Amino acid sequence: MSNDNDVRHDVPTRRDTLKYGTTAAAALGLAGCSNLAEQSSGNGTPTDSGSYTATMAPVGELSLEEPPSSWVGGLGFTADVLTALGQADGAVGMADPQFWYTGFYEFLDGVSAPTSDELTQITTEERDTDPEVVYELDPDLMAIDPNILLSIYGLDEDEAQEIQDTVAPWFGNESRRKRFDGWTYWPDGEEYAYLSVPEYVTEYGALFGEMSRADALLDLYEPFIEDVRSRVPEESERRSMALVNGRYNPENRDGWVVYNPKSEIEKTWGKKQYRDLDVVDAFEGAYGGESSVKVDYEGLLEYDPDVIIFNFGITYRDFEGENYIDQQREHLKDDPVGSQVTAVQNDDLYVGGTPYQGPIINMFQTEMAAKQLYPSEFGAYPGYGELSADEQLFDRGRLADIVNGDIDNE
């Protein structure tokens, strides 16, 4: 591998033309910058000098002379953001491509993305990061928070610095959920801000020179979310829900895994649709400070949710050749105790979304959950698939136009 390293440092790549601006050099070089924790979305735009500038904690401000044409993503979130900005074809690798759910793109005319087989995975089965793979990919941008690789996937700080110095800058912020105890805070050791979906769209739009597309996207996305939130029924009319893991059950694990659907931190996006829909959690108070609780069939019946939504359901409909959602439904219906749960008796057992949701996926998943939970307001959920025009809660055509670059076609 050492010979590969020697070649890597000597051979010029396209990144040699993607020079850092002075602001980026300062932000990336000053590890002791104390205000990174306060940094959120800035006013990143192409500057007067022609550079593309954006700000995102933890790395701070980044300035490039031209937009990146290739990028490495994480577990699906930034990939969806960049797809929304017309950058899907720049994807060359991801931390784990199987967690980028691309099925919703099939419902948008002209929108496509690489398959997982077409993307290189930069982590191993042992959950380590392989820097050599990153060197070989030689992307223009590491569109991922380095701290997820440092905290979970075995990357060390020297490796993170070397990738930044010799391959591509980091530009990502892990805000799926609250960062756990033991989370690293590279490069300066300071806690840093969480970002909302619109803030990601704005900053990546600035860095990729796609601000017009970003603005058009937010002009569609934000009113849609606000409209859904304004139509949520009064609390007394909301059905209670349980967010249950779409794969694990008492037969293959030691119980049903039930997640807290409510987000402790407002800007996190992993369960955003449930926060926006102000759900009534059947298991509220049962988590003991954790993000989930494990129960048996009797436990499900004790809390007796009106609706069960299977988390990661869209992924587990077809995962490693198995339809785990059908299996989950069968287990519940066939068990003498499980079959007594209200959600089971009424067949309110639904496929849920992926937590790795950028703006496109979140729009589809918000629509999906709204219909599953509040059919009297939003219309019944007919099952996963394309909805007829009169069943849709947002304009597919307009979203497709934006992704495809037809932003003036309203």
C-alpha positions in Angstrom: 0.0 0.0 0.0 2.9 2.3 0.6 3.7 2.4 -3.1 0.2 3.5 -3.8 0.6 6.2 -1.2 3.8 7.5 -3.0 2.0 7.6 -6.3 -1.0 9.3 -4.8 1.0 12.2 -3.5 2.9 12.7 -6.7 0.1 12.5 -9.3 -1.8 15.8 -9.8 -5.6 15.4 -9.8 -8.6 17.7 -10.6 -8.6 18.7 -7.0 -5.4 20.7 -7.8 -7.7 23.1 -9.7 -10.2 23.4 -6.8 -8.2 25.8 -4.7 -9.2 26.8 -1.3 -10.0 30.4 -0.8 -8.2 32.3 2.0 -11.3 32.1 4.3 -11.5 28.3 3.9 -7.7 28.0 4.6 -8.1 29.9 7.8 -11.3 28.0 8.9 -9.7 24.6 8.1 -6.3 25.4 9.4 -7.2 27.0 12.8 -8.1 24.0 14.9 -8.6 26.2 17.9 -11.3 28.3 16.4 -13.8 28.6 19.3 -16.8 29.8 17.4 -17.5 26.8 15.3 -20.0 25.5 17.7 -22.1 28.6 17.0 -21.8 28.4 13.3 -24.9 27.3 11.4 -26.1 28.3 8.0 -24.5 31.4 6.6 -24.9 33.4 3.4 -22.8 31.2 1.2 -22.8 32.3 -2.4 -20.4 32.7 -5.3 -18.2 35.6 -4.3 -17.3 38.6 -6.4 -14.0 36.9 -7.2 -15.8 34.0 -8.7 -15.3 31.5 -5.9 -18.0 29.4 -4.4 -18.3 29.9 -0.7 -20.4 28.3 2.0 -20.3 27.6 5.7 -21.1 24.5 7.6 -19.9 23.4 11.1 -17.7 21.7 12.1 -15.3 22.7 9.3 -16.5 26.3 9.0 -16.3 28.4 5.9 -15.1 26.7 2.7 -14.4 28.5 -0.6 -13.7 26.8 -3.9 -12.8 28.4 -7.3 -15.3 26.1 -9.1 -18.0 23.7 -8.0 -17.1 20.1 -7.2 -17.9 17.7 -9.9 -17.5 14.5 -7.8 -18.3 13.8 -4.2 -18.4 11.1 -1.5 -21.4 11.1 0.7 -22.5 9.4 4.0 -25.5 7.2 4.5 -28.0 8.8 2.2 -28.9 12.3 3.6 -26.5 14.5 1.8 -26.9 12.3 -1.3 -30.6 13.2 -1.3 -29.8 16.9 -0.8 -27.4 16.9 -3.7 -29.8 15.0 -5.9 -32.3 17.7 -5.2 -29.7 20.2 -6.4 -29.1 18.3 -9.6 -25.8 16.8 -8.5 -26.6 13.0 -8.3 -24.3 12.2 -11.2 -21.4 13.5 -9.2 -21.6 10.7 -6.6 -18.6 8.4 -6.7 -18.7 6.8 -3.2 -20.5 6.7 0.1 -19.9 5.5 3.7 -22.6 2.9 2.9 -24.6 3.2 -0.4 -27.3 0.7 0.7 -28.7 3.3 3.0 -29.4 5.8 0.2 -33.0 5.1 -0.6 -33.6 6.1 -4.3 -37.1 4.5 -4.8 -38.9 7.8 -4.6 -37.0 9.2 -7.5 -39.0 6.7 -9.7 -42.1 8.9 -9.1 -40.3 12.0 -10.5 -40.1 12.2 -14.3 -36.5 12.5 -15.5 -34.9 12.1 -12.1 -32.4 9.3 -11.5 -29.5 8.5 -9.3 -26.7 5.9 -9.3 -27.5 2.5 -8.0 -25.7 1.2 -4.9 -23.7 -1.1 -7.1 -22.4 1.9 -9.0 -21.1 3.5 -5.9 -18.0 2.6 -4.0 -18.3 2.0 -0.3 -15.6 3.6 1.8 -16.3 1.6 4.9 -15.6 -2.1 5.6 -17.8 -4.9 7.0 -15.9 -4.4 10.2 -17.2 -0.8 10.3 -13.9 0.8 9.6 -13.1 3.6 7.2 -10.7 2.6 4.4 -8.7 5.8 3.5 -7.1 4.0 0.6 -10.5 3.8 -1.1 -11.0 7.5 -0.6 -7.6 8.2 -2.2 -8.4 6.0 -5.2 -11.8 7.7 -5.7 -10.1 11.1 -5.6 -13.3 13.1 -5.2 -13.5 16.9 -5.3 -15.5 17.0 -2.0 -16.1 14.8 1.0 -19.8 15.6 1.5 -19.9 14.0 4.9 -19.3 15.1 8.5 -15.9 13.6 9.3 -17.0 13.1 12.9 -19.4 10.2 11.9 -16.4 8.4 10.5 -14.3 9.3 13.5 -16.9 8.3 16.0 -18.4 5.2 14.4 -16.2 4.0 11.5 -12.7 3.9 12.9 -11.2 6.8 11.2 -8.5 8.6 13.2 -7.8 12.3 13.3 -4.5 12.0 11.4 -6.3 10.2 8.6 -9.1 12.8 8.5 -6.4 15.6 8.3 -4.5 13.8 5.5 -7.7 13.3 3.5 -8.4 17.0 3.8 -4.9 18.0 2.9 -4.3 15.6 0.0 -7.7 14.6 -1.4 -10.6 16.9 -0.8 -12.1 19.1 1.9 -14.8 17.9 4.3 -18.1 19.6 4.1 -20.9 17.9 6.1 -22.8 18.0 9.3 -24.3 15.0 11.0 -27.7 16.1 12.4 -29.8 13.0 12.0 -30.3 12.7 15.8 -28.8 13.9 19.0 -25.0 13.2 19.0 -24.3 10.5 21.4 -21.8 10.5 24.4 -18.4 9.9 23.0 -19.0 11.7 19.8 -15.8 13.3 18.5 -15.6 17.0 17.7 -12.9 17.4 15.1 -11.2 19.6 14.1 -11.3 21.8 17.1 -12.8 19.8 20.0 -15.8 22.1 20.3 -19.4 21.1 20.1 -21.1 22.4 17.0 -24.5 23.4 15.8 -27.1 21.1 14.3 -28.5 22.1 10.9 -32.0 22.0 9.5 -32.9 20.6 6.1 -33.3 24.1 4.5 -29.9 25.1 5.9 -28.3 22.2 4.2 -30.0 23.0 0.9 -28.8 26.6 1.1 -25.2 25.8 1.9 -24.8 23.0 -0.6 -26.5 25.2 -3.1 -24.0 27.9 -2.6 -21.0 25.6 -2.7 -22.2 23.9 -5.9 -23.3 27.1 -7.6 -26.9 26.1 -7.5 -28.5 28.9 -5.5 -31.3 29.4 -8.0 -32.2 25.8 -7.8 -31.9 25.8 -4.0 -34.2 28.8 -3.7 -36.8 27.2 -6.0 -36.6 24.0 -4.0 -37.2 25.7 -0.7 -40.1 27.7 -2.3 -41.8 24.3 -2.8 -40.5 22.5 0.2 -41.2 24.9 3.0 -44.8 25.8 2.2 -45.6 22.1 1.8 -44.3 21.4 5.3 -46.1 24.4 6.7 -49.3 23.4 5.1 -49.1 19.8 6.5 -48.4 21.2 9.9 -51.3 23.6 9.8 -53.7 20.7 9.0 -52.8 18.3 11.8 -56.0 17.5 13.7 -56.5 18.5 17.3 -54.7 16.2 19.8 -57.9 14.5 20.9 -58.5 13.5 17.2 -55.0 12.1 16.6 -54.5 8.4 16.6 -51.6 7.1 18.8 -48.7 5.4 17.1 -45.8 3.1 17.8 -42.6 3.4 15.6 -41.4 -0.2 15.5 -38.2 -1.5 13.9 -39.1 -3.0 10.5 -36.9 -6.0 10.8 -36.5 -7.2 14.4 -39.1 -9.1 16.5 -39.3 -11.6 19.3 -38.5 -14.5 16.9 -35.2 -13.1 15.5 -34.2 -10.8 18.4 -35.3 -10.6 22.1 -38.3 -8.4 21.4 -39.9 -5.6 19.4 -37.8 -2.5 19.2 -40.0 0.6 19.6 -38.4 4.0 18.9 -39.3 7.4 20.4 -40.7 9.2 17.3 -40.2 12.6 18.9 -37.0 14.5 18.4 -35.2 16.0 21.3 -33.5 18.6 19.1 -35.7 20.6 16.8 -33.4 20.7 13.8 -32.6 17.0 13.6 -34.0 15.3 10.5 -34.1 11.6 11.2 -37.7 11.6 12.5 -38.7 15.0 11.1 -42.0 13.9 9.6 -43.3 12.7 13.0 -42.2 16.0 14.6 -44.0 18.0 11.9 -47.1 15.8 12.3 -47.1 16.3 16.1 -47.7 12.6 16.7 -49.3 11.1 19.8 -46.7 8.5 20.9 -48.4 5.4 22.5 -45.1 4.6 24.3 -44.5 8.1 25.7 -42.8 7.9 29.1 -41.6 4.3 28.5 -38.1 5.0 27.1 -36.3 5.8 30.4 -34.2 8.4 28.7 -33.1 6.2 25.8 -34.1 6.5 22.2 -35.9 3.2 22.1 -37.4 0.5 24.3 -37.7 -3.3 23.7 -41.0 -5.1 24.5 -42.6 -8.4 24.0 -46.1 -9.0 22.6 -47.6 -8.3 26.0 -45.8 -5.0 26.1 -47.2 -4.0 22.7 -50.7 -4.8 23.9 -50.1 -2.9 27.2 -49.4 0.3 25.3 -51.9 -0.6 22.6 -51.1 1.8 19.7 -53.8 2.7 17.2 -51.2 2.6 14.4 -47.9 0.8 14.0 -45.3 2.2 11.5 -42.3 0.1 10.7 -39.2 2.3 10.8 -36.9 1.7 7.8 -39.9 0.1 6.2 -39.2 1.3 2.7 -35.8 -0.3 2.9 -36.9 -3.5 4.6 -39.6 -4.2 1.9 -36.8 -5.7 -0.1 -33.6 -6.2 1.9 -31.1 -8.9 1.2 -33.8 -10.8 -0.7 -36.4 -10.6 2.1 -39.6 -8.6 2.6 -39.3 -8.0 6.4 -42.4 -5.8 6.5 -44.6 -8.7 5.4 -42.9 -10.9 8.0 -43.5 -8.4 10.7 -47.2 -8.1 9.8 -47.6 -11.9 9.8 -45.9 -12.3 13.2 -48.3 -9.8 14.8 -51.4 -11.2 13.2 -50.5 -14.9 14.0 -49.7 -14.3 17.6 -52.6 -14.7 20.1 -51.5 -11.6 22.1 -50.2 -9.5 19.2 -53.4 -10.0 17.3 -55.2 -8.2 20.0 -53.3 -4.9 19.6 -55.7 -2.2 18.1 -53.3 -1.5 15.2 -53.2 -5.2 14.3 -57.0 -5.7 14.6 -57.7 -2.7 12.3 -54.8 -3.5 9.9 -53.1 -0.2 10.5 -49.7 -1.6 10.0 -47.7 0.6 7.7 -44.4 0.8 6.0 -42.3 3.7 7.4 -39.6 5.8 6.1 -35.8 5.9 6.2 -34.3 8.4 8.7 -31.7 9.3 6.0 -34.0 11.8 4.4 -33.1 15.0 2.6 -35.7 17.3 1.1 -37.0 14.9 -1.7 -37.3 11.9 0.6 -38.7 13.9 3.4 -41.5 15.3 1.2 -42.6 11.8 0.2 -42.3 10.5 3.7 -44.2 13.4 5.3 -47.0 12.8 2.8 -46.9 9.0 3.5 -47.0 9.4 7.3 -49.7 12.1 7.1 -52.0 9.7 5.3 -51.2 6.8 7.6 -51.9 8.7 10.8 -54.6 11.2 9.8 -56.6 9.8 6.8 -59.7 11.9 7.6 -57.6 15.0 6.9 -55.0 13.9 4.3 -56.8 11.0 2.6 -56.3 7.3 3.1 -52.9 5.7 2.5 -53.3 3.2 -0.3 -50.0 1.4 0.3 -46.5 2.2 -1.0 -46.4 3.3 -4.6 -47.3 6.2 -6.8 -50.4 8.1 -5.8 -53.0 9.5 -8.3 -52.9 13.2 -8.9 -55.8 13.9 -6.6 -54.2 12.0 -3.7 -50.9 13.8 -3.8 -50.1 16.5 -1.2 -47.3 18.2 -3.2 -46.6 18.9 -6.9 -44.4 16.1 -8.3 -44.1 17.8 -11.6 -42.7 21.0 -10.0 -40.2 19.0 -7.9 -39.0 17.1 -10.9 -38.6 20.3 -12.9 -36.4 21.8 -10.1 -34.2 18.7 -9.8 -33.9 18.6 -13.6 -32.9 22.3 -13.7 -36.2 23.7 -15.2 -36.6 26.1 -12.3 -38.5 28.7 -14.4 -41.1 26.2 -15.6 -43.9 26.9 -13.2 
